[in-house]
């Protein structure tokens, strides 16, 4: 299995967890079962953070600047997870929803960066402009 396949495999394993978080963010069920919601958020964000850390380790082998940049992104993602969990524990569901949406956006942004760092396709070269004909 190549690196591109491994990255896609990690992301595929994250999708059910992202869907769980999306459902929690859109649901009113949190009002009824706050302890279960805290557990589900903790489990889902933990799984996504684990997958993200593994992908970062794979993608950035030997690329220290990129690795440092992605680790900062991972720290921001972890902070968003902690904020969502804390809000759920405090039963502040509006704030929890905000942090879950932030977590999802940060996950998407990290994947975009990873795609740019590891792009198995050949480098894109700009297309030269055609010279204007002399008049």
Secondary structure, DSSP 4 states (H G I P E B T S, - for coil): --HHHHHHHHHHHHHHHHHHHHHHHH-SGGGT-HHHHHHHHHHHHHHHHHHHHHHHHHHTTT-HHHHHHHHHHHHHHHHHHHHHHHHHHTT-HHHHHHHHHHHHHHHHHHHHHHHHHS--SPPP-PPPPPPPPP-
